[in-house]
């Protein structure tokens, strides 16, 4: 299974990858992008089955990426991994088509609980 991790922080992308493995998701291929524009290029070139995306990024933020994908009919499983967790942001994410929102800081147990329905 291919997962795309989208975050402008290289350190956070590494933490997400490590946490996926700590949660027991070992049989996965993880690709990375540092913003929504780069993510779109990767999605078009080699579509993932799951996208884990930060909200705030330069060039194209996470909600813009999600809206762009859904606007093109792309229904790839998509969730946010972000420090933004206000009720308004959760509603915005859900209305745009996100399936989940994991709040930073997170744990391997959180990843296992939330992502087990998406990662086989």
N, C-alpha and C positions, 0 to 999 in steps of 0.2 A: 504494500500500500504506500502511496506517495502522499506526503504531507508538505504543504508550503507554509513556512513560518515567515511572517512579514512584520518587521520591526526595524526602526531606524537605529536602534542600539545593537551593535554587534554582540556586546556582553549579554543582553537580554535574549537574543536569538540562541546563544550558547546555553543559557540557563533553561530555556524552553526545551531545547533538544535533550539536555541532561535530565530534565524532569520527566520527559516522555519515557526515557529509558528506565528511570527510577520507578515509574508507574507500571513498568512491566511491558511496555510497548516496544519490543525489540525487533520485530520483523517488519520494520518500516524504512522507507527511504525519505529522508528529510532534505528538502530544498529550502533555500533562503532568499529573501528579497529585502532591501532596505527601505522601500517605500512602495506606494500603490502603483506607480508607473512601472517600476521594475517588476512588480508582481504580475501586472497584466501581461507583460512580455513573456514571462515564464509560464503563465497559465495558458497563453495562446500556443506556446512552443511545446509544452509538455504538461497537460492538464493534471492537477493533483486530485485526490479524492476528498481531501480535507484542507481547509485553510484556517490557520491560527494567526490572527492579525491584531496588531496594536491599533489604537484609535488615532492618536496624535503622531503624525509623521509629516515631513516636508514633501513637497511636490504634489502628492495625492494622499490624503489621509485615509484611514480605514473605512469610514462610512462612505466616502466617495468611491472607494474601490468596490465595496459591496453593492452600492447602487448602480455602478457601472456594469458589474457582472449581471445583476438581476435584470437590468434594463436590456441586456443582450440575450436574455433567456438562459443564462448560465446559472444552474441550480446546484453547483458544487456546495457540499457541506461547508459552512462558514461560521466561525465563532471568533469573538474578541477575547484577547488576553491583554488586559489593560488596567491601569490604575483608576480609570474613570468608571465610577459605579453609581452615579446618581440615578434616581428613579427615572428622570427624564431621558438620560442616556440609554438606560436599559430599554425603555419604551421605544426610543428612536431606533436602536439596534434591532429590536424585534420587528418593528414595523417595516424596516428595510429588508428583512429576510434573514437576519442572523438567527442561528439556532441556539446559541448559548453565549454567555459572557462570563469569563473567569476573571476574577479581580486579583491584581497584584497586591501584596505578595501571595503566592499560591504554594500548594504542597503537591507532592506526588499523589497523595490520596485524593486531592481535589481533581487532579488530572484523570486519575483512574475512574472516579465516580462519574465525572462529566463526559469524558471522551470514550468510555468503553462502548457506548452505543454507536459510535462512529468508526472506531478502529477495530478491525477484525483480525 
